[in-house]
Amino acid sequence: MSKAVDRPGAEEMPSAPGARRIKAGAGWGAARLRAADWPARQATTSFVLPAVLLLFFLSIFPLLVSAYLSLTRFQFVPGGFALRWVGLTNYGKLLVGIEQSHFLGVPKPPTVVGWLLFGLAASVLLAFVVRGITSASGRRGVVGRAVFAVVAGAGVWLAVRTLTPGGFPGTLLTTLTYVVVGITVQYWLGLWLAFLCAQEIAGRRFFRVVFLLPMMITPVGIAYTFRILMDLGKGPFAPLWRALGLAEVSWANYAWGARLVVMIGDIWQWTPFMFIVLLAALESLPTELIEAARVDGASRWQLFWRISWPQLIPVTSTLILIRLIEAFKIIDLPNVLTNGGPGTATESLTLHAFMAWRTLDIGGSAAVAYMLLFVVTFAALSYVNLFHRRLAEVA
Amino acid sequence: MARVWRVRRSPTALPPWLAVVFYTALVTWAAVVLFPLYWIVVTSFKLPIHVYAGPVYLPFVDFTPSLHAWRYIFVDLRNDTLRPFVNTVIVALMSSTLALVLGTGAGYGLLRFHYRPRLSAILLFVATALVVVAAMIERVNGLVAVGGGVLLFLLVRAVLGRGGRTVGNDDIAFWMISQRMLPPVAVVIPIYVMFQRLSLLDTRAALIITYTAVNLPIVVWLMRDYFRNISLELEESAAIDGASLYRIFWSIVLPLATPGLAATFLLVLVFSWNEYLFALFLTSANAQTLPLSIAAQNATRGPMWWYMSVLILLMITPVIAMAIALERYIAKGLLVGALKG
């Protein structure tokens, strides 16, 4: 697999010693291996091959098999089971068929506010595309922006139609809500806490260790803990709810109450991740700029927003990317806290797939999983291409 | 609020009113973090009546603590608690170690050596492996299927020749890291079927293999960035002295990367320690892990909070102890990855 630099045409390149070093990056191994024998070349391969093979067998093949499953229907037949080829029926069910209300939600005509919001979002997206055309960033950039704008616009349209009174958002929108709200709150909270812990105050170490803890706790444990904490009749805050006359109601019966509790649990668990990385980044910033600004009389507030925070943008961008990828996978919290209820109000896409699997709708489950894969891939690729590259170059 | 007092007296750059604001914020969030933990501890000492009659807060003050839940979990259930615990420990340690070994090698290899596998060869490999897997699902003898697959692969490769597009290191690395994007639920059913065919369902081996694969991308990603910061000169001089690749890697590179290894190991360990979805699909009784036994305390008469609390405590104490001990490493290790992205 590995190859020395003996490909045809290599001789034509200027071979100053420096150029070789730069071109090869860190490739002394390759250079040394030019004259090396077969076993030594296999040695470099042995570093990578086990990992590649493991990933092939546990993610590429299962993924291909899943793609096949999503195009079939699982049936019991005498003496076992059979997979019947049904084409795109499983996807059709999700998008336009009987599962539509589960996956996409129940649409209703939007209200005036809904129309206004949609108009606003549409004009922002249009401006985004127009700016891409005028800034001459190449045709690929414009196509990327246009595709993103169309899909995002469709998402907003779906949100506007299902979030109106009488409408009901499906698992797709619920998952997106978890992701967007979760990441936003976690980031700002984590930044604020990192800012506090970066100050010269006593007890810093105590606080940073305490703030780290929730990340280490199993999500299932967190879910049960929040279930008892949030029990309005028997939880620790019961006297408060009683005083407010809420002791006899249950948030679990209200769609948004249940979603809110799931989001609180998620925020509690993942703010530490943002916090710990942002704090480490803050502390590793060079101090000269800050010192200079301080001498010039900048306030603590200005120091942070004008000098420290802009330097954190690359880290911020990566953090958001990581959480974006991870947050889509949420299942433990809604499964344990509410079992997806009331109805399907708190079901995430992963939980949706799991529920389908439990009713032996294997094909439907695989189709939901693939939908999730499309959404995650689209979100991550759009983010990387449209924002992350640019943000990472700021510093 | 005793802390506020101390700060006022200690010499600090903060003006007093700002110190009050900052400490209020810090103490508030510390309370938000610690109160649920406190509540688990308290609940583990409660009798059912204490939970169902409305909240009681302080042991010895407004209720008499009882050890009944602890006795039930550790004495009555002895083996049913011990087995998931041992499972969790073994699975987490083994899979993290394996992921670290494989991922570190891959991260290092992708940084230092040049790989130029041909796209056609990769696709051919995938295709033949699929044929082999399909044949095995159709109950063809395993040895025959694999042997036939190898022959087919070599034959077609010889016919196609050695030309064509190649794939670079960055492509391989991107592919590996992007595996993290894969939602577990998209692959869990085929993995379930695969382990069923191999009769590995409900064994620790199945969980270990799966977790290793799931954690591999993180290890590759973090360790590759860590190795990038290690100077080349030492390795070059060792190579001139005639040390083998393995020896350079083992005696020079790995010792220099110890802090990164520690952070990555801890992170991966926590992920596999807490994992729920794969354990839910792949285990039933023998290989059950702790997250599942916590969830199992949700009986028909409603969750048994007191037992659950004991199990949650049993589960979080080891990781919290490690987190406190290695807090600095975690921060540094994660930052390296986030900076390079």
Interface residues (C-beta under 8 A of the other chain):
Chain A: M1 S2 K3 A4 V5 R7 A24 G25 A26 G27 W28 G29 A30 R32 L33 A40 A43 T44 T45 S46 F47 V48 P50 A51 V52 L54 L55 F56 F57 L58 S59 I60 F61 P62 L63 L64 V65 S66 L69 W192 L193 L196 C197 Q199 E200 I201 A202 G203 F207 R208 V209 V210 F211 L212 L213 P214 M215 M216 I217 T218 P219 V220 G221 I222 Y224 T225 F226 R227 I228 L229 G233 K234 G235 P236 F237 A238 P239 W268 F273 I276 V277 L279 A280 A281 S284 R300 P314 V315 S317 T318 L319 L321 I322 I325 E326 F328 K329 I331 D332 V336 L349 T350 A353 F354 W357 I362 S365 A366 V368 A369 Y370 L372 L373 V376 T377 A380 H388 A392
Chain B: R3 R6 V7 S10 T12 A13 L14 L18 A19 F22 Y23 A25 L26 W29 A30 V32 V33 L34 F35 P36 L37 W39 I40 T43 V51 Y52 G54 P55 Y57 L102 G103 G105 A106 Y108 G109 L110 L111 R112 F113 H114 Y115 R116 P117 F125 V126 A129 L130 V133 I172 M176 Q179 R180 M181 L182 P183 P184 V185 A186 V187 V188 I189 P190 I191 V193 M194 I209 T210 T212 A213 V214 L216 P217 V220 R228 L232 E235 E236 A239 S244 L245 Y246 F249 V270 W273 N274 Y276 L277 L280 L290 P291 I294 A295 N298 P303 W305 M308 I312 M315 I316 V319 I320 M322 A323 I324 E327 I330 A331 K332 L334 L335 G337 A338 L339 G341
